């Protein structure tokens, strides 16, 4: 009887072991079937693959709930996390890997769990967590392939957070190992892109050329050629950049790559001054690929050429209108909509007042200036106001509004920040760049400098010009009447300095409001 009882218990235990092994075995089978389906679909997770991964997860869950003390718990947790990863359920995958690592921190599945956890955190854009997980693997024995992938993943993570220097350093180490794996090629691309973003265009050009020579896939070689063209452009070698895009177009490209190359070629032709050819390249793109974001971009670039290079605002307006209709929700579709509105408003006022209206660039400068004033007076955001005033003076260096913006920055630094030294440097810059404006004269008063002699009406003429600019931006036709009064023009802009100045008059510079 004792022998029979012992045999019965043994058989029961073996039976239970067989059951949870059988459950895990099917979980593994479904997972491998899902992987084969993804490979067959060239990386796409089809519905069949989704179903297989789901069944794998369900089988793993059975092992964990019915047999929590079995030797397959760690394997079930790891397989479940991997199946969740393949289904793009990254948060669930991370939690599953954490359970395994927490329960058995020294187990033989921990390294693989941390490897997959880092990949899931990267996909979830948890970049800090991803780097910390990779750091936890330092000093552990890792397969060569995983080690190279994790080195690339660390560099890729730095790239995503725009830490290009760390990305460059990390991937340079990977490349120096002379590995022939795909991660070496991917790493060389990212390293070269980091050099590009760091402004090391000559070094980046060399790295991209190395990639083209050594890459094992045609897609990486083509990507290298695109970046070679961009590098040529950044160092001013526009003809070579144009030739690089042309060479790409002569080879086999996907539709998206062809659009990218045609846009790039057109941009280089603009930089080379070959305006007619650039217009033709962009126009052909809009015919060949209508209703695409790239067609909107091509219309936008045609509009900019007509507006800035050819001064044909009516044709520019039509291009912006077409671009918006090509792809209203794309980046360039929205930019076309903004430009269309600006040029439309300018046209309406031009038609009303004739030719005595500033060009759209001057209008845009004033529009930006008024936005800065809004941040200054309404939102009380001094930092934002300073940034926009600086943008106006940098982006529109010949504009009247650049002078006014420099004065505004000096005034804010002096009055609100008490930074007299910085404000006085700005006043000197204003005098040097715009000596014959009333803002330069106000700067002279601030610096206790003698005022130059001015003709009668000098300050009144500038005030009229400001009112006309306001008419253009505000779309308020009544302001035009104020700009051309029957007698002298009052300066109705409350934030402007007095209309008349004389070195003999007693003026307290500290009492002057900002422009």
Secondary structure, DSSP 8 states (H G I E B T S, - for coil): -HHHHHHHHHHHHHHHHHHHHHHHHHHHHHHHHHHHHHHHTTT---HHHHHHHHHHHHHHHHHHHH-TTSTTHHHHHHHHHHHHHHTT-HHHHHHHHHHHHHH-TTSTTHHHHHHHHHHHHHHTT-HHHHHHHHHHTTTS---HHHHHHHHHHHHHHHHHTT-HHHHHHHHHHHHHTT--SHHHHHHHHHHHHHHHHTT-HHHHHHHHHHHHHH-SSHHHHHHHHHHHHHHHHHTT-HHHHHHHHHHHHTS---HHHHHHHHHHHHHHHHHTT-HHHHHHHHHHHHHHTTTSHHHHHHHHHHHHIIIIIS--HHHHHHHHHHHHHH-TTSHHHHHHHHHHHHHHHHHHHHHHHTT-S--HHHHHHHHHHHHHHIIIIIS--HHHHHHHHHHHHHHTTTSHHHHHHHHHHHHHHHHTS--HHHHHHHHHHHHHH-TTSHHHHHHHHHTT-------TTHHHHHHHHHHHHHHHHH--THHHHHHT-SS------TTS--S---TTS---GGG----
